């Protein structure tokens, strides 16, 4: 009898465990069915309307005073050239002057390495931030004109930006949300159910890449600066409650 009682007790515990597991699984499945989780997306092509271009000009002279005079002359030549190209003065920024003493290394007849003073090297950057995108693009490509005028100058790659980017982001969030809602509608229709209010919304990072490119998205959000024509995109994850 004692052994039978133990067996009966064990079977009862097993039945409770199985029943409890079934109830738990049913609750989990029901919980999963209480939400419709969807991801919507939106993208839009746009053209940058701001260009930022910079260049560095420099010279070297054994006399520091003469080196500054030469750099002042170069700056005047650049200013005159830009004004002739109808570039607004408020779009032009000259940075502070950088000065470095140069030395040349040589070996004398006795095999001793020497470091002789080779002059003062002065450089200055010029940056143009403008909405005259096409004009500044042409200027950056025709930098040889300034070289022909005696200015030792090196052009950098232009960067492109968009003045209405924040408005574009808001529009894309709205479009991605509408897209996610439409997906939820389709899911509800196919499953003969109805969905209610949004229980959770999560926005993905904005991705801005060159238009028609193979650039990769990044976790922090890509932001291409070297292409004038770009494509912006964003995703929205929404969780809707299911109504009976």
LOKE-48305 format. One record per residue: x, y, z of N, C-alpha, C in turn; residue number from 1; residue in three letters. Coordinates in steps of 0.1 Angstrom, whole numbers, padded with zeros to 4 digits. Example, Ala and Ser with C-alpha at 12.3 -4.5 7.8 and 13.67 -1.06 7.14 Angstrom:
2
ATOM:nc1:nc2:nc3:cac1:cac2:cac3:cc1:cc2:cc3:i:aa
ATOM:0132:-0057:0078:0123:-0045:0078:0132:-0033:0078:1:ALA
ATOM:0128:-0022:0071:0137:-0011:0071:0129:0000:0079:2:SER
***
This chain:
244
ATOM:nc1:nc2:nc3:cac1:cac2:cac3:cc1:cc2:cc3:i:aa
ATOM:0008:-0012:0000:0000:0000:0000:0009:0013:0000:1:UNK
ATOM:0020:0012:0008:0028:0024:0009:0035:0027:-0005:2:UNK
ATOM:0039:0016:-0012:0045:0017:-0025:0035:0023:-0035:3:UNK
ATOM:0022:0018:-0034:0012:0023:-0043:0009:0038:-0040:4:UNK
ATOM:0009:0041:-0028:0007:0055:-0024:0018:0064:-0030:5:UNK
ATOM:0030:0059:-0029:0042:0067:-0035:0040:0069:-0050:6:UNK
ATOM:0036:0058:-0057:0034:0058:-0071:0023:0068:-0075:7:UNK
ATOM:0012:0067:-0067:0001:0076:-0070:0005:0091:-0068:8:UNK
ATOM:0013:0093:-0057:0017:0107:-0055:0026:0112:-0066:9:UNK
ATOM:0035:0103:-0070:0044:0107:-0081:0036:0110:-0094:10:UNK
ATOM:0026:0102:-0097:0018:0104:-0109:0011:0117:-0108:11:UNK
ATOM:0006:0120:-0096:-0002:0133:-0094:0007:0145:-0096:12:UNK
ATOM:0020:0144:-0091:0029:0155:-0094:0032:0156:-0108:13:UNK
ATOM:0034:0145:-0115:0037:0146:-0130:0026:0152:-0137:14:UNK
ATOM:0013:0148:-0133:0001:0154:-0140:0001:0169:-0138:15:UNK
ATOM:0004:0173:-0125:0004:0187:-0122:0014:0195:-0131:16:UNK
ATOM:0026:0188:-0132:0037:0195:-0140:0033:0196:-0154:17:UNK
ATOM:0027:0185:-0160:0023:0186:-0174:0012:0196:-0176:18:UNK
ATOM:0002:0196:-0167:-0009:0205:-0168:-0004:0220:-0167:19:UNK
ATOM:0005:0222:-0157:0010:0235:-0155:0018:0240:-0167:20:UNK
ATOM:0026:0230:-0173:0033:0234:-0185:0024:0237:-0197:21:UNK
ATOM:0013:0230:-0198:0003:0233:-0209:-0003:0246:-0207:22:UNK
ATOM:-0006:0249:-0194:-0013:0262:-0191:-0003:0274:-0195:23:UNK
ATOM:0010:0271:-0191:0020:0281:-0193:0023:0284:-0208:24:UNK
ATOM:0023:0273:-0216:0025:0274:-0230:0013:0281:-0236:25:UNK
ATOM:0001:0278:-0232:-0011:0284:-0237:-0010:0299:-0234:26:UNK
ATOM:-0005:0303:-0222:-0005:0317:-0219:0006:0324:-0227:27:UNK
ATOM:0017:0317:-0230:0027:0323:-0238:0022:0326:-0252:28:UNK
ATOM:0016:0315:-0258:0010:0317:-0271:0000:0328:-0272:29:UNK
ATOM:-0008:0329:-0262:-0019:0339:-0262:-0012:0352:-0261:30:UNK
ATOM:-0001:0353:-0253:0006:0366:-0251:0012:0370:-0264:31:UNK
ATOM:0017:0360:-0272:0023:0364:-0285:0012:0368:-0294:32:UNK
ATOM:0001:0363:-0293:-0010:0366:-0303:-0017:0380:-0299:33:UNK
ATOM:-0013:0385:-0287:-0020:0398:-0283:-0014:0410:-0291:34:UNK
ATOM:-0002:0408:-0297:0004:0419:-0304:0006:0416:-0319:35:UNK
ATOM:0006:0426:-0327:0011:0425:-0341:0023:0434:-0342:36:UNK
ATOM:0034:0428:-0345:0047:0435:-0346:0051:0437:-0360:37:UNK
ATOM:0053:0449:-0365:0056:0452:-0379:0067:0462:-0379:38:UNK
ATOM:0074:0462:-0391:0084:0472:-0393:0081:0479:-0407:39:UNK
ATOM:0080:0492:-0406:0078:0500:-0418:0091:0507:-0422:40:UNK
ATOM:0092:0511:-0434:0104:0518:-0439:0100:0529:-0449:41:UNK
ATOM:0109:0538:-0450:0107:0549:-0460:0120:0554:-0465:42:UNK
ATOM:0121:0558:-0477:0133:0564:-0482:0130:0575:-0492:43:UNK
ATOM:0140:0584:-0494:0137:0595:-0504:0151:0599:-0509:44:UNK
ATOM:0151:0602:-0522:0163:0608:-0529:0162:0623:-0527:45:UNK
ATOM:0174:0629:-0525:0174:0644:-0525:0188:0649:-0530:46:UNK
ATOM:0188:0661:-0533:0201:0667:-0538:0205:0678:-0528:47:UNK
ATOM:0218:0677:-0524:0224:0687:-0515:0223:0701:-0520:48:UNK
ATOM:0221:0710:-0511:0220:0724:-0515:0231:0733:-0508:49:UNK
ATOM:0240:0726:-0501:0251:0734:-0495:0264:0726:-0498:50:UNK
ATOM:0274:0734:-0502:0287:0728:-0504:0297:0734:-0495:51:UNK
ATOM:0307:0726:-0490:0318:0731:-0482:0331:0727:-0488:52:UNK
ATOM:0338:0737:-0493:0351:0734:-0500:0362:0741:-0493:53:UNK
ATOM:0374:0734:-0491:0385:0741:-0485:0398:0738:-0493:54:UNK
ATOM:0407:0747:-0491:0420:0745:-0498:0431:0751:-0489:55:UNK
ATOM:0443:0747:-0491:0455:0752:-0483:0465:0758:-0492:56:UNK
ATOM:0469:0770:-0489:0480:0776:-0497:0492:0779:-0487:57:UNK
ATOM:0504:0779:-0493:0516:0780:-0484:0527:0786:-0492:58:UNK
ATOM:0538:0789:-0485:0550:0793:-0491:0561:0792:-0481:59:UNK
ATOM:0574:0793:-0485:0585:0791:-0477:0595:0802:-0480:60:UNK
ATOM:0602:0808:-0469:0611:0818:-0471:0621:0818:-0460:61:UNK
ATOM:0634:0821:-0462:0644:0821:-0452:0641:0832:-0442:62:UNK
ATOM:0634:0843:-0446:0631:0854:-0437:0616:0852:-0433:63:UNK
ATOM:0614:0852:-0420:0600:0851:-0415:0591:0863:-0419:64:UNK
ATOM:0597:0875:-0419:0590:0887:-0423:0586:0886:-0438:65:UNK
ATOM:0595:0881:-0446:0592:0880:-0460:0582:0869:-0463:66:UNK
ATOM:0582:0858:-0455:0573:0847:-0456:0559:0852:-0453:67:UNK
ATOM:0557:0861:-0443:0544:0866:-0440:0539:0875:-0452:68:UNK
ATOM:0549:0883:-0457:0545:0892:-0468:0540:0884:-0480:69:UNK
ATOM:0547:0873:-0483:0543:0864:-0494:0529:0858:-0492:70:UNK
ATOM:0527:0854:-0479:0514:0848:-0476:0503:0859:-0477:71:UNK
ATOM:0506:0871:-0473:0496:0882:-0475:0493:0884:-0490:72:UNK
ATOM:0503:0884:-0498:0501:0886:-0512:0492:0875:-0518:73:UNK
ATOM:0495:0862:-0514:0487:0851:-0519:0472:0853:-0515:74:UNK
ATOM:0470:0857:-0502:0456:0859:-0497:0449:0870:-0505:75:UNK
ATOM:0456:0880:-0509:0450:0891:-0517:0446:0886:-0531:76:UNK
ATOM:0455:0878:-0536:0453:0872:-0550:0440:0863:-0549:77:UNK
ATOM:0439:0855:-0539:0428:0846:-0537:0415:0854:-0536:78:UNK
ATOM:0415:0864:-0527:0403:0872:-0525:0399:0879:-0537:79:UNK
ATOM:0408:0884:-0545:0404:0891:-0558:0398:0881:-0567:80:UNK
ATOM:0404:0870:-0568:0399:0859:-0577:0385:0855:-0573:81:UNK
ATOM:0382:0853:-0561:0369:0849:-0556:0359:0859:-0559:82:UNK
ATOM:0362:0872:-0556:0353:0883:-0559:0350:0884:-0574:83:UNK
ATOM:0360:0881:-0582:0357:0881:-0597:0348:0870:-0601:84:UNK
ATOM:0348:0859:-0592:0338:0848:-0595:0325:0850:-0588:85:UNK
ATOM:0323:0862:-0583:0310:0865:-0576:0307:0856:-0564:86:UNK
ATOM:0318:0853:-0556:0316:0845:-0544:0314:0855:-0533:87:UNK
ATOM:0302:0854:-0526:0300:0864:-0515:0311:0863:-0504:88:UNK
ATOM:0315:0875:-0499:0326:0875:-0489:0322:0868:-0476:89:UNK
ATOM:0308:0868:-0473:0304:0861:-0461:0305:0846:-0462:90:UNK
ATOM:0307:0841:-0474:0308:0826:-0475:0323:0822:-0474:91:UNK
ATOM:0332:0831:-0473:0346:0828:-0473:0352:0830:-0459:92:UNK
ATOM:0360:0820:-0455:0366:0820:-0442:0381:0817:-0443:93:UNK
ATOM:0390:0826:-0438:0404:0823:-0438:0408:0819:-0423:94:UNK
ATOM:0414:0808:-0421:0418:0804:-0408:0431:0811:-0404:95:UNK
ATOM:0435:0809:-0391:0448:0814:-0387:0460:0808:-0394:96:UNK
ATOM:0471:0815:-0394:0483:0811:-0401:0491:0801:-0393:97:UNK
ATOM:0496:0791:-0399:0504:0781:-0393:0518:0782:-0397:98:UNK
ATOM:0528:0783:-0388:0542:0785:-0391:0550:0773:-0386:99:UNK
ATOM:0559:0768:-0394:0568:0758:-0390:0582:0761:-0395:100:UNK
ATOM:0592:0758:-0387:0606:0760:-0391:0611:0747:-0398:101:UNK
ATOM:0616:0748:-0410:0621:0737:-0417:0636:0735:-0416:102:UNK
ATOM:0640:0722:-0415:0654:0719:-0415:0657:0708:-0425:103:UNK
ATOM:0669:0709:-0431:0672:0698:-0440:0684:0690:-0434:104:UNK
ATOM:0683:0677:-0436:0693:0668:-0431:0703:0665:-0442:105:UNK
ATOM:0716:0665:-0438:0727:0662:-0448:0738:0655:-0440:106:UNK
ATOM:0747:0650:-0448:0759:0643:-0442:0772:0651:-0448:107:UNK
ATOM:0780:0656:-0439:0792:0663:-0444:0803:0654:-0448:108:UNK
ATOM:0814:0659:-0452:0825:0651:-0457:0831:0641:-0447:109:UNK
ATOM:0829:0644:-0434:0834:0636:-0424:0824:0625:-0420:110:UNK
ATOM:0812:0625:-0426:0802:0615:-0423:0793:0619:-0412:111:UNK
ATOM:0794:0632:-0408:0786:0636:-0397:0772:0641:-0402:112:UNK
ATOM:0761:0637:-0396:0748:0641:-0400:0745:0655:-0395:113:UNK
ATOM:0741:0664:-0403:0738:0678:-0399:0723:0681:-0402:114:UNK
ATOM:0718:0691:-0394:0705:0696:-0396:0706:0711:-0398:115:UNK
ATOM:0705:0716:-0410:0706:0730:-0413:0692:0736:-0415:116:UNK
ATOM:0691:0749:-0410:0679:0756:-0411:0676:0758:-0426:117:UNK
ATOM:0663:0755:-0430:0660:0756:-0444:0648:0766:-0447:118:UNK
ATOM:0645:0774:-0437:0635:0784:-0439:0622:0782:-0431:119:UNK
ATOM:0614:0793:-0432:0601:0792:-0425:0590:0788:-0435:120:UNK
ATOM:0582:0778:-0430:0571:0773:-0438:0558:0778:-0433:121:UNK
ATOM:0551:0787:-0440:0538:0792:-0436:0527:0787:-0444:122:UNK
ATOM:0515:0784:-0438:0504:0779:-0445:0491:0784:-0439:123:UNK
ATOM:0481:0785:-0447:0468:0790:-0443:0457:0783:-0450:124:UNK
ATOM:0446:0780:-0443:0434:0773:-0450:0424:0784:-0453:125:UNK
ATOM:0417:0781:-0464:0405:0789:-0468:0394:0779:-0470:126:UNK
ATOM:0382:0783:-0464:0370:0774:-0465:0359:0782:-0470:127:UNK
ATOM:0352:0777:-0479:0340:0783:-0485:0328:0774:-0482:128:UNK
ATOM:0318:0780:-0475:0305:0773:-0473:0294:0781:-0480:129:UNK
ATOM:0288:0775:-0490:0279:0783:-0498:0268:0774:-0504:130:UNK
ATOM:0257:0781:-0508:0246:0774:-0515:0248:0775:-0530:131:UNK
ATOM:0259:0781:-0534:0262:0782:-0549:0270:0769:-0552:132:UNK
ATOM:0263:0758:-0552:0269:0745:-0553:0277:0743:-0566:133:UNK
ATOM:0270:0746:-0577:0276:0743:-0590:0288:0753:-0592:134:UNK
ATOM:0287:0765:-0588:0298:0775:-0589:0310:0771:-0581:135:UNK
ATOM:0308:0766:-0569:0320:0762:-0560:0326:0749:-0565:136:UNK
ATOM:0317:0740:-0571:0323:0728:-0577:0332:0732:-0588:137:UNK
ATOM:0328:0741:-0596:0337:0745:-0608:0349:0751:-0602:138:UNK
ATOM:0348:0760:-0592:0360:0766:-0586:0370:0756:-0581:139:UNK
ATOM:0365:0746:-0574:0374:0736:-0569:0381:0728:-0579:140:UNK
ATOM:0375:0727:-0591:0381:0719:-0602:0391:0728:-0610:141:UNK
ATOM:0389:0741:-0609:0397:0750:-0617:0408:0757:-0608:142:UNK
ATOM:0413:0750:-0599:0422:0756:-0589:0435:0759:-0596:143:UNK
ATOM:0438:0754:-0608:0450:0757:-0615:0451:0771:-0619:144:UNK
ATOM:0440:0778:-0620:0440:0792:-0623:0447:0800:-0612:145:UNK
ATOM:0446:0797:-0600:0453:0803:-0589:0468:0799:-0589:146:UNK
ATOM:0471:0787:-0593:0485:0783:-0594:0492:0791:-0605:147:UNK
ATOM:0484:0793:-0616:0490:0802:-0627:0493:0816:-0622:148:UNK
ATOM:0486:0820:-0612:0487:0834:-0606:0498:0834:-0596:149:UNK
ATOM:0505:0823:-0594:0517:0822:-0585:0514:0818:-0571:150:UNK
ATOM:0501:0813:-0568:0498:0808:-0555:0500:0793:-0554:151:UNK
ATOM:0508:0789:-0544:0509:0774:-0542:0498:0770:-0533:152:UNK
ATOM:0488:0763:-0540:0476:0760:-0533:0472:0746:-0536:153:UNK
ATOM:0466:0739:-0526:0462:0725:-0528:0447:0724:-0524:154:UNK
ATOM:0439:0719:-0534:0424:0718:-0532:0420:0705:-0525:155:UNK
ATOM:0411:0706:-0516:0405:0694:-0509:0392:0690:-0516:156:UNK
ATOM:0387:0678:-0513:0375:0674:-0518:0363:0681:-0512:157:UNK
ATOM:0353:0685:-0520:0342:0692:-0514:0333:0683:-0506:158:UNK
ATOM:0326:0689:-0496:0316:0681:-0489:0302:0687:-0491:159:UNK
ATOM:0292:0679:-0491:0278:0683:-0494:0269:0681:-0483:160:UNK
ATOM:0260:0691:-0481:0250:0690:-0470:0236:0695:-0475:161:UNK
ATOM:0226:0693:-0467:0212:0696:-0471:0206:0705:-0460:162:UNK
ATOM:0202:0717:-0463:0197:0726:-0453:0183:0722:-0448:163:UNK
ATOM:0176:0714:-0455:0162:0709:-0450:0162:0695:-0445:164:UNK
ATOM:0174:0691:-0439:0175:0677:-0435:0166:0674:-0424:165:UNK
ATOM:0164:0683:-0414:0155:0680:-0403:0141:0678:-0407:166:UNK
ATOM:0136:0686:-0416:0123:0685:-0422:0121:0671:-0429:167:UNK
ATOM:0132:0668:-0437:0132:0655:-0444:0131:0643:-0434:168:UNK
ATOM:0138:0644:-0423:0137:0633:-0413:0123:0632:-0408:169:UNK
ATOM:0117:0643:-0405:0103:0642:-0399:0093:0636:-0409:170:UNK
ATOM:0095:0640:-0422:0086:0634:-0432:0089:0619:-0434:171:UNK
ATOM:0101:0615:-0433:0104:0601:-0434:0099:0592:-0423:172:UNK
ATOM:0099:0598:-0411:0094:0591:-0399:0079:0589:-0401:173:UNK
ATOM:0072:0599:-0406:0058:0598:-0408:0055:0588:-0419:174:UNK
ATOM:0062:0588:-0430:0060:0578:-0440:0063:0564:-0436:175:UNK
ATOM:0074:0562:-0428:0077:0549:-0423:0066:0544:-0413:176:UNK
ATOM:0061:0553:-0405:0050:0549:-0396:0037:0545:-0404:177:UNK
ATOM:0034:0552:-0414:0022:0549:-0423:0025:0535:-0429:178:UNK
ATOM:0037:0533:-0434:0040:0520:-0440:0039:0509:-0431:179:UNK
ATOM:0043:0510:-0418:0042:0500:-0408:0027:0497:-0405:180:UNK
ATOM:0019:0508:-0404:0005:0506:-0401:-0002:0499:-0412:181:UNK
ATOM:0001:0502:-0425:-0004:0495:-0436:-0001:0480:-0436:182:UNK
ATOM:0011:0477:-0431:0015:0463:-0430:0007:0456:-0419:183:UNK
ATOM:0004:0463:-0408:-0004:0457:-0398:-0018:0455:-0402:184:UNK
ATOM:-0024:0464:-0410:-0037:0462:-0416:-0038:0449:-0424:185:UNK
ATOM:-0028:0447:-0433:-0028:0436:-0442:-0027:0423:-0434:186:UNK
ATOM:-0018:0423:-0423:-0017:0411:-0415:-0030:0408:-0408:187:UNK
ATOM:-0037:0418:-0402:-0049:0416:-0395:-0060:0411:-0405:188:UNK
ATOM:-0060:0416:-0417:-0070:0412:-0427:-0068:0397:-0430:189:UNK
ATOM:-0056:0393:-0432:-0053:0379:-0436:-0056:0369:-0424:190:UNK
ATOM:-0055:0374:-0412:-0057:0365:-0400:-0070:0367:-0394:191:UNK
ATOM:-0079:0374:-0401:-0093:0377:-0396:-0093:0382:-0381:192:UNK
ATOM:-0084:0392:-0379:-0084:0398:-0366:-0084:0413:-0367:193:UNK
ATOM:-0084:0420:-0356:-0084:0434:-0356:-0074:0439:-0346:194:UNK
ATOM:-0067:0450:-0350:-0057:0456:-0341:-0062:0469:-0335:195:UNK
ATOM:-0056:0472:-0324:-0060:0484:-0317:-0049:0494:-0317:196:UNK
ATOM:-0047:0501:-0305:-0037:0511:-0304:-0023:0506:-0304:197:UNK
ATOM:-0014:0516:-0307:0001:0512:-0307:0005:0510:-0293:198:UNK
ATOM:0011:0499:-0290:0016:0496:-0276:0031:0500:-0275:199:UNK
ATOM:0038:0500:-0286:0053:0503:-0286:0057:0508:-0300:200:UNK
ATOM:0065:0518:-0300:0071:0523:-0312:0086:0525:-0311:201:UNK
ATOM:0093:0521:-0320:0108:0522:-0320:0113:0527:-0333:202:UNK
ATOM:0120:0538:-0333:0126:0543:-0346:0140:0538:-0348:203:UNK
ATOM:0143:0534:-0360:0156:0530:-0364:0165:0542:-0366:204:UNK
ATOM:0178:0540:-0369:0187:0551:-0372:0185:0556:-0386:205:UNK
ATOM:0188:0568:-0388:0187:0574:-0402:0200:0569:-0409:206:UNK
ATOM:0198:0566:-0422:0209:0562:-0431:0209:0572:-0443:207:UNK
ATOM:0220:0578:-0445:0221:0587:-0457:0233:0583:-0464:208:UNK
ATOM:0231:0577:-0476:0242:0572:-0485:0241:0579:-0498:209:UNK
ATOM:0251:0577:-0506:0251:0583:-0520:0241:0576:-0528:210:UNK
ATOM:0234:0583:-0537:0223:0578:-0545:0229:0568:-0555:211:UNK
ATOM:0222:0557:-0556:0226:0546:-0565:0239:0540:-0562:212:UNK
ATOM:0243:0539:-0549:0256:0534:-0545:0254:0521:-0538:213:UNK
ATOM:0266:0515:-0535:0266:0502:-0528:0271:0505:-0514:214:UNK
ATOM:0270:0517:-0509:0275:0519:-0495:0267:0511:-0485:215:UNK
ATOM:0274:0507:-0474:0267:0499:-0464:0261:0508:-0453:216:UNK
ATOM:0250:0503:-0447:0244:0510:-0436:0253:0507:-0424:217:UNK
ATOM:0252:0515:-0413:0260:0513:-0401:0250:0513:-0389:218:UNK
ATOM:0255:0508:-0378:0247:0507:-0366:0244:0521:-0361:219:UNK
ATOM:0254:0530:-0362:0252:0544:-0357:0245:0553:-0368:220:UNK
ATOM:0243:0548:-0380:0237:0556:-0390:0247:0562:-0400:221:UNK
ATOM:0247:0558:-0412:0256:0563:-0422:0252:0577:-0426:222:UNK
ATOM:0262:0586:-0429:0259:0599:-0433:0270:0603:-0443:223:UNK
ATOM:0266:0601:-0456:0275:0604:-0467:0277:0619:-0468:224:UNK
ATOM:0289:0624:-0470:0292:0638:-0471:0299:0642:-0484:225:UNK
ATOM:0303:0631:-0492:0311:0634:-0504:0302:0634:-0517:226:UNK
ATOM:0290:0630:-0516:0281:0629:-0528:0271:0640:-0528:227:UNK
ATOM:0269:0647:-0539:0259:0657:-0539:0245:0651:-0539:228:UNK
ATOM:0243:0640:-0546:0230:0633:-0547:0230:0622:-0537:229:UNK
ATOM:0220:0622:-0528:0220:0612:-0517:0206:0605:-0516:230:UNK
ATOM:0205:0595:-0508:0193:0588:-0505:0192:0586:-0490:231:UNK
ATOM:0181:0591:-0484:0179:0590:-0470:0169:0579:-0467:232:UNK
ATOM:0170:0572:-0456:0160:0561:-0453:0160:0560:-0438:233:UNK
ATOM:0148:0554:-0433:0147:0551:-0419:0136:0540:-0417:234:UNK
ATOM:0136:0533:-0406:0127:0523:-0403:0119:0526:-0390:235:UNK
ATOM:0107:0521:-0389:0099:0523:-0377:0093:0509:-0373:236:UNK
ATOM:0096:0505:-0361:0090:0493:-0356:0079:0496:-0347:237:UNK
ATOM:0067:0490:-0350:0055:0493:-0342:0049:0480:-0337:238:UNK
ATOM:0043:0480:-0325:0037:0469:-0319:0022:0473:-0316:239:UNK
ATOM:0013:0466:-0323:-0002:0469:-0321:-0008:0459:-0312:240:UNK
ATOM:-0017:0463:-0304:-0025:0453:-0296:-0036:0447:-0305:241:UNK
ATOM:-0039:0434:-0302:-0049:0427:-0310:-0062:0428:-0302:242:UNK
ATOM:-0073:0432:-0309:-0086:0433:-0303:-0095:0421:-0307:243:UNK
ATOM:-0104:0417:-0298:-0113:0406:-0301:-0123:0410:-0311:244:UNK
***
